[in-house]
Amino acid sequence: MRFSSAFKTVAITVALYATGGVALAQGGGAKGEEMKKAEAAARAEQNAKSLGQDPAAQLPPATVPVDPQNVWDLDLSTGGRVRIQLRPDIAPQHVERVKQLTRQGFYDGLKFHRVIPGFMAQGGDPKGDGTGGSSLPDLQAEFNPMPHLRGTVSMARAQDDNSANSQFFILFLPRMQLDKKYTVFGRVIEGMQYVDTIAPGEPPANPTTILQASIESDGKAPVMALPAPAVPSIVAPATARKSVAPKKR
């Protein structure tokens, strides 16, 4: 990619940063103006380039040592395991919540119900429509300085800052106007190519699901997606076939 394209991407990101906050809704209600702006910007960028082709779309390097006790593994129905480094040093209550729900099997079978190319993939809702959560109390916000970059994993919430519960989102590309407005609790360290293939839509026609969520130190083997069953071709018995004679010329 030419430098001019990369510079344009950075300029767009800086401009988005200046627009202010965005609501990634966990719950009903109309979208806020800032949410519409972020989505429109993501769609415009997606029309201009494909995911993964821009220097700004690369995963940032790890900044803290990777500990298996703080790695969240997501096995996806579209294939592959996504490894997410959890950050209890910056969001201890959110990380503890994700670990607790994961070990209860809460996330197993849940779908990514809202996926916007060039923006983010949102999941963790047992209702599958953006209005659900776990039976546990909502969390107090733990906004922190970690930026919303490609591969950042952050908690979704309603308009109330302290309304995060179980829903989360993974960013496809940087969206720094979300910084300090949503709680970042991790980042993808491996398998971002599988995140890129999560089925898009609001909701997707054929949504990607989490086959299994696990904490890496628990040692669970990856769960692989089963191939679609072969559909046998239906052939009429020989006795039932109808012969058609050529038409006379």
C-alpha positions as CSV (number, residue, x, y, z in Angstrom):
1,M,0.0,0.0,0.0
2,R,1.3,3.4,-0.8
3,F,2.3,5.8,2.0
4,S,-0.4,8.2,1.0
5,S,-3.1,5.6,1.8
6,A,-1.7,4.9,5.2
7,F,-1.4,8.6,6.0
8,K,-5.1,9.0,5.0
9,T,-6.1,6.2,7.4
10,V,-4.2,7.8,10.2
11,A,-5.8,11.2,9.4
12,I,-9.3,9.6,9.4
13,T,-8.6,8.0,12.8
14,V,-7.4,11.3,14.3
15,A,-10.5,13.0,12.9
16,L,-12.7,10.3,14.5
17,Y,-11.0,10.8,17.8
18,A,-12.1,14.4,17.8
19,T,-15.8,13.5,17.4
20,G,-16.3,12.3,21.0
21,G,-18.0,9.3,22.5
22,V,-19.9,6.5,21.0
23,A,-22.5,4.2,22.6
24,L,-22.1,0.5,21.9
25,A,-25.5,-0.4,23.2
26,Q,-26.3,-3.3,25.5
27,G,-30.0,-2.7,25.5
28,G,-32.8,-1.1,23.5
29,G,-33.2,2.5,22.4
30,A,-32.2,4.6,19.4
31,K,-28.6,4.9,18.4
32,G,-26.8,8.1,19.5
33,E,-25.5,10.5,17.0
34,E,-21.9,9.6,17.8
35,M,-22.7,5.9,17.3
36,K,-24.0,6.7,13.8
37,K,-20.9,8.7,13.0
38,A,-18.6,5.9,14.1
39,E,-20.6,3.3,12.1
40,A,-20.7,5.6,9.0
41,A,-17.0,6.2,9.2
42,A,-16.3,2.4,9.5
43,R,-18.5,1.7,6.5
44,A,-16.8,4.4,4.4
45,E,-13.4,3.1,5.2
46,Q,-14.5,-0.5,4.5
47,N,-15.5,0.6,1.0
48,A,-12.1,2.1,0.4
49,K,-10.0,-0.9,1.5
50,S,-10.2,-4.5,2.6
51,L,-9.5,-5.6,6.2
52,G,-5.9,-6.3,6.9
53,Q,-4.3,-4.4,4.0
54,D,-3.4,-1.3,5.9
55,P,-0.4,-0.8,8.2
56,A,-2.8,0.7,10.8
57,A,-4.6,-2.7,10.8
58,Q,-1.7,-4.6,12.3
59,L,-1.9,-6.0,15.9
60,P,0.2,-4.0,18.4
61,P,2.9,-5.9,20.3
62,A,2.3,-7.3,23.7
63,T,3.2,-4.9,26.5
64,V,3.0,-7.3,29.5
65,P,4.1,-11.0,29.8
66,V,1.5,-13.5,28.6
67,D,0.2,-15.6,31.6
68,P,-2.0,-18.7,30.7
69,Q,-4.1,-17.8,33.7
70,N,-5.0,-14.6,32.0
71,V,-5.6,-15.8,28.4
72,W,-9.2,-16.2,27.2
73,D,-9.6,-18.7,24.4
74,L,-12.6,-18.5,22.0
75,D,-13.2,-21.4,19.6
76,L,-15.3,-20.1,16.8
77,S,-17.9,-21.9,14.6
78,T,-16.3,-20.4,11.5
79,G,-13.0,-22.0,12.5
80,G,-10.0,-21.3,14.6
81,R,-9.1,-20.4,18.2
82,V,-8.8,-16.7,19.1
83,R,-6.4,-16.1,22.0
84,I,-7.1,-12.9,24.1
85,Q,-4.7,-11.6,26.7
86,L,-6.8,-10.5,29.7
87,R,-5.6,-7.5,31.7
88,P,-6.5,-7.7,35.4
89,D,-3.9,-5.0,36.1
90,I,-6.2,-2.4,34.4
91,A,-9.7,-3.9,34.7
92,P,-9.7,-6.5,37.6
93,Q,-13.5,-6.7,38.1
94,H,-14.2,-7.1,34.4
95,V,-11.5,-9.7,33.9
96,E,-12.9,-11.6,37.0
97,R,-16.4,-11.4,35.5
98,V,-15.3,-12.9,32.2
99,K,-13.4,-15.7,33.9
100,Q,-16.4,-16.5,36.2
101,L,-18.9,-16.6,33.3
102,T,-16.4,-18.5,31.1
103,R,-16.0,-21.3,33.7
104,Q,-19.7,-21.5,34.1
105,G,-20.0,-22.2,30.4
106,F,-22.0,-19.0,29.9
107,Y,-20.4,-18.0,26.6
108,D,-20.6,-21.5,25.0
109,G,-23.0,-21.4,22.1
110,L,-23.5,-17.6,22.1
111,K,-23.4,-15.8,18.8
112,F,-21.8,-12.6,17.6
113,H,-25.1,-10.7,17.1
114,R,-23.8,-7.4,15.8
115,V,-20.9,-7.3,13.4
116,I,-19.9,-4.2,11.5
117,P,-17.1,-4.5,9.0
118,G,-14.3,-2.1,9.7
119,F,-15.6,-1.5,13.2
120,M,-16.3,-4.3,15.6
121,A,-17.8,-7.7,16.4
122,Q,-20.1,-7.8,19.4
123,G,-21.1,-10.9,21.4
124,G,-21.8,-12.2,24.8
125,D,-25.6,-11.8,24.8
126,P,-27.7,-14.9,25.7
127,K,-30.7,-13.2,24.0
128,G,-28.8,-12.6,20.9
129,D,-30.4,-9.2,20.2
130,G,-28.2,-6.8,22.3
131,T,-30.6,-6.6,25.3
132,G,-29.4,-9.5,27.4
133,G,-26.8,-10.2,30.0
134,S,-26.0,-12.6,32.8
135,S,-27.8,-12.9,36.1
136,L,-24.9,-11.2,37.9
137,P,-25.0,-7.5,38.8
138,D,-23.8,-4.9,36.4
139,L,-20.2,-3.8,36.8
140,Q,-18.8,-0.5,37.9
141,A,-16.8,1.1,35.0
142,E,-13.1,0.6,35.0
143,F,-12.1,3.1,32.3
144,N,-8.4,3.0,31.7
145,P,-5.7,4.5,29.4
146,M,-5.5,1.5,27.1
147,P,-6.4,2.6,23.5
148,H,-9.0,1.0,21.3
149,L,-6.8,-0.5,18.6
150,R,-7.2,-3.4,16.2
151,G,-7.7,-6.5,18.3
152,T,-8.7,-4.6,21.5
153,V,-11.4,-6.4,23.5
154,S,-13.7,-4.0,25.4
155,M,-16.9,-4.3,27.4
156,A,-20.2,-3.2,25.8
157,R,-22.6,-1.2,27.9
158,A,-25.9,0.8,27.7
159,Q,-26.0,4.6,28.2
160,D,-25.1,4.2,31.9
161,D,-21.3,4.0,32.4
162,N,-21.9,1.3,35.0
163,S,-24.0,-1.0,33.0
164,A,-21.5,-3.5,31.5
165,N,-22.4,-7.1,32.3
166,S,-21.5,-9.9,29.9
167,Q,-21.4,-8.4,26.4
168,F,-18.1,-7.5,24.8
169,F,-16.7,-6.4,21.5
170,I,-13.6,-6.9,19.5
171,L,-12.3,-4.1,17.2
172,F,-11.4,-4.8,13.6
173,L,-9.6,-1.4,13.3
174,P,-8.6,1.5,15.6
175,R,-11.5,3.5,17.1
176,M,-9.9,5.8,19.6
177,Q,-12.9,7.9,20.2
178,L,-14.0,5.0,22.4
179,D,-11.0,5.5,24.7
180,K,-11.8,6.0,28.4
181,K,-15.5,5.6,27.6
182,Y,-15.6,1.8,27.5
183,T,-13.6,-0.6,29.7
184,V,-10.8,-2.3,27.8
185,F,-10.1,-5.6,29.5
186,G,-7.9,-7.4,26.9
187,R,-6.5,-7.7,23.4
188,V,-6.2,-10.4,20.8
189,I,-2.7,-11.8,20.7
190,E,-3.3,-14.7,18.3
191,G,-6.0,-15.6,15.8
192,M,-7.1,-12.2,14.6
193,Q,-7.5,-13.7,11.1
194,Y,-10.4,-15.7,12.6
195,V,-11.9,-12.6,14.1
196,D,-11.8,-11.0,10.6
197,T,-14.0,-13.8,9.2
198,I,-16.8,-13.5,11.8
199,A,-20.0,-13.2,9.8
200,P,-21.2,-9.6,9.4
201,G,-24.7,-8.3,10.0
202,E,-27.0,-6.6,12.5
203,P,-27.9,-9.4,13.1
204,P,-26.0,-11.7,10.7
205,A,-28.0,-14.0,8.5
206,N,-25.8,-16.9,9.6
207,P,-24.1,-15.7,12.8
208,T,-20.7,-17.0,14.0
209,T,-21.0,-18.6,17.4
210,I,-18.6,-19.3,20.2
211,L,-18.3,-23.1,20.4
212,Q,-16.3,-22.9,23.5
213,A,-14.8,-20.2,25.7
214,S,-12.1,-21.2,28.1
215,I,-9.3,-19.9,30.3
216,E,-6.0,-21.2,28.9
217,S,-4.6,-22.4,32.2
218,D,-7.6,-24.8,32.5
219,G,-6.1,-26.8,29.6
220,K,-9.2,-27.3,27.5
221,A,-8.5,-28.6,24.0
222,P,-9.8,-26.6,21.1
223,V,-13.3,-27.4,19.9
224,M,-13.4,-27.6,16.1
225,A,-16.4,-26.7,14.0
226,L,-18.1,-29.8,12.5
227,P,-18.3,-29.9,8.7
228,A,-21.8,-29.4,7.3
229,P,-23.5,-32.8,6.7
230,A,-23.5,-33.9,3.1
231,V,-26.9,-33.6,1.4
232,P,-27.6,-36.8,-0.5
233,S,-28.7,-36.3,-4.0
234,I,-32.2,-37.6,-4.7
235,V,-32.3,-39.8,-7.8
236,A,-35.6,-41.2,-9.0
237,P,-35.8,-45.0,-9.4
238,A,-35.1,-46.2,-12.9
239,T,-38.7,-47.5,-13.2
240,A,-40.0,-44.0,-12.5
241,R,-37.9,-42.1,-15.0
242,K,-39.8,-40.7,-17.9
243,S,-38.3,-40.9,-21.4
244,V,-38.8,-38.0,-23.7
245,A,-38.6,-38.6,-27.4
246,P,-37.0,-36.0,-29.6
247,K,-39.4,-33.7,-31.3
248,K,-40.0,-34.2,-35.0
249,R,-38.4,-31.7,-37.2
